[in-house]
Amino acid sequence: MELTCKAIQQRYSCRYFDNEKEIPLHMINQLIYAASLAPSGKNLQPWKFKIVCDISFSQFLYELLPNNKWIKNHKQFICVFLDSHLSYDSIKDYMSVAAAIENILIEAASENIDTCWIGECTEYSHEICEYLKINSSYQLLANIAIGYSKRRMPIKNKKRIQDIII
């Protein structure tokens, strides 16, 4: 089955970034703009983003997530937060933020930028917010590693459509 938007089919979770090549700020802003177009309940847009381009943040993340060795040397991230002041229904707001994240991933793939959505970091929201000096009214929901792939990994087979339709 073919999709009109090839970026959806080409997107994968990259763990081998070329740290010699950085994503320019205007491109990162374009990714965040794509996120801002996601649907949200009451159009409250309950998300906030922090651009982090710092190897010391990578070292800090690696200490929290030692099973993700590839993080240690990566330096470009978009941290995604839920703004509790804008939240009116946590389930709907989580879905809205997830839609915003997916917009980032698809827009990045369409621009040949590789990504990895790191959801495991939510367990350490407080520590990461403290490290980044982020207000405690923001809840970390994801870190997205962004960059250019050092080596392209094959896209894993997904379940067949017959296996996911009830």
Phi, psi and omega per residue, in radians:
M1 nan 2.316 3.140
E2 -1.857 2.476 3.071
L3 -1.831 2.697 3.061
T4 -1.166 -0.727 -3.139
C5 -1.561 1.696 -3.090
K6 -1.097 -0.470 -3.111
A7 -1.070 -0.542 3.125
I8 -1.121 -0.720 -3.129
Q9 -1.354 -0.467 -3.074
Q10 -1.534 -0.302 -3.085
R11 -1.182 2.436 3.051
Y12 -2.632 2.950 -3.137
S13 -1.566 1.841 -3.090
C14 -1.422 2.410 3.054
R15 -2.266 0.151 3.138
Y16 -2.227 1.399 -3.093
F17 -1.564 2.569 3.035
D18 -1.538 1.769 -3.047
N19 -1.339 -0.012 3.054
E20 -1.434 -0.330 -3.110
K21 -1.956 2.110 3.136
E22 -1.798 2.630 3.036
I23 -1.391 2.195 3.133
P24 -1.147 2.626 -3.094
L25 -0.975 -0.679 -3.116
H26 -1.117 -0.540 3.093
M27 -1.296 -0.667 3.084
I28 -1.094 -0.740 3.091
N29 -1.077 -0.623 3.091
Q30 -1.112 -0.697 3.105
L31 -1.113 -0.729 3.132
I32 -1.213 -0.610 3.047
Y33 -1.063 -0.746 3.091
A34 -1.029 -0.713 3.109
A35 -1.062 -0.694 -3.083
S36 -1.144 -0.251 -3.133
L37 -1.562 -0.023 -3.138
A38 -1.182 2.662 3.100
P39 -1.254 2.601 3.060
S40 -2.619 2.567 3.127
G41 -1.001 2.304 -3.127
K42 1.004 0.284 -3.093
N43 0.918 0.615 -3.132
L44 -1.352 -0.327 3.126
Q45 0.827 1.178 -2.975
P46 -1.374 0.423 -3.057
W47 -1.868 2.683 3.002
K48 -2.398 2.652 -3.099
F49 -2.287 2.541 3.049
K50 -2.242 2.164 3.076
I51 -1.523 2.202 3.139
V52 -2.188 2.115 3.106
C53 -2.235 1.317 -2.987
D54 -2.673 2.096 -3.122
I55 -1.131 -0.473 3.121
S56 -1.183 -0.535 3.056
F57 -1.147 -0.680 3.106
S58 -1.058 -0.766 3.125
Q59 -1.088 -0.719 3.112
F60 -1.096 -0.799 3.117
L61 -1.081 -0.731 -3.133
Y62 -1.057 -0.666 3.091
E63 -1.093 -0.607 3.109
L64 -1.368 -0.585 -3.044
L65 -2.160 1.134 -3.017
P66 -1.109 -0.290 3.099
N67 -1.327 -0.182 -3.140
N68 -1.844 1.234 -3.064
K69 -1.008 -0.559 -3.099
W70 -1.087 -0.421 -3.104
I71 -1.149 -0.553 -2.990
K72 -0.909 -0.609 -3.051
N73 -1.928 0.140 -3.137
H74 -1.606 2.620 -3.045
K75 -2.281 0.014 -3.136
Q76 -2.115 2.139 -3.106
F77 -2.421 2.650 2.881
I78 -2.001 2.033 3.095
C79 -1.593 2.365 -3.035
V80 -2.044 2.244 -3.067
F81 -2.194 2.669 2.928
L82 -1.707 2.214 3.110
D83 -1.522 1.875 -3.065
S84 -1.087 -0.419 3.102
H85 -1.217 -0.419 -3.139
L86 -1.758 -0.020 -3.063
S87 -1.468 2.269 3.079
Y88 -2.083 -0.344 3.121
D89 -2.654 1.881 -2.963
S90 -1.006 -0.731 -3.121
I91 -1.113 -0.832 3.124
K92 -1.105 -0.657 -3.126
D93 -1.222 -0.655 3.052
Y94 -1.080 -0.718 3.112
M95 -1.121 -0.692 3.120
S96 -1.102 -0.767 3.141
V97 -1.153 -0.684 3.092
A98 -1.084 -0.675 3.092
A99 -1.118 -0.693 3.103
A100 -1.108 -0.724 3.102
I101 -1.090 -0.799 -3.139
E102 -1.068 -0.655 3.072
N103 -1.055 -0.698 3.090
I104 -1.060 -0.829 -3.081
L105 -1.100 -0.738 -3.119
I106 -1.231 -0.759 3.117
E107 -1.092 -0.727 3.110
A108 -1.053 -0.824 3.141
A109 -1.057 -0.650 -3.139
S110 -1.200 -0.345 3.108
E111 -1.804 0.233 -3.119
N112 1.044 0.571 3.032
I113 -1.789 2.324 -3.123
D114 -1.632 2.667 -3.063
T115 -2.475 2.837 2.932
C116 -2.533 2.057 3.119
W117 -1.414 2.011 -3.119
I118 -1.827 1.747 -3.139
G119 -1.596 -0.349 -3.092
E120 -1.043 -0.369 -3.069
C121 -1.247 -0.220 -3.080
T122 -1.045 -0.513 3.116
E123 -1.082 -0.388 -3.079
Y124 -1.989 0.486 -3.093
S125 -0.935 -0.836 -3.092
H126 -1.058 -0.829 -3.109
E127 -1.125 -0.719 -3.126
I128 -1.196 -0.730 3.088
C129 -1.073 -0.727 3.119
E130 -1.097 -0.785 3.139
Y131 -1.054 -0.734 -3.107
L132 -1.489 -0.010 -3.108
K133 1.031 0.816 3.131
I134 -1.750 2.385 3.126
N135 -0.922 2.455 -3.108
S136 -1.204 -0.124 3.070
S137 -1.380 -0.085 3.080
Y138 -1.790 2.339 3.108
Q139 -1.885 2.128 3.115
L140 -1.196 2.207 3.109
L141 -1.958 -0.368 3.133
A142 -2.943 2.698 2.874
N143 -2.042 2.354 3.091
I144 -2.018 1.993 3.026
A145 -1.326 2.335 3.124
I146 -2.238 2.574 3.120
G147 2.941 -2.916 3.078
Y148 -1.914 2.383 -3.071
S149 -1.177 2.410 3.029
K150 -1.403 -0.632 3.058
R151 -2.589 2.264 -3.077
R152 -1.355 2.225 3.108
M153 -1.654 2.586 3.093
P154 -1.159 2.514 3.115
I155 -1.307 2.224 -3.115
K156 -1.206 2.593 3.091
N157 -1.136 2.385 3.075
K158 -1.691 2.919 3.105
K159 -1.110 2.613 3.092
R160 -1.214 2.610 -3.120
I161 -0.989 -0.602 3.124
Q162 -1.131 -0.440 -3.107
D163 -1.496 -0.148 -3.109
I164 -2.034 -0.125 3.091
I165 -1.636 2.251 3.136
I166 -1.491 nan nan
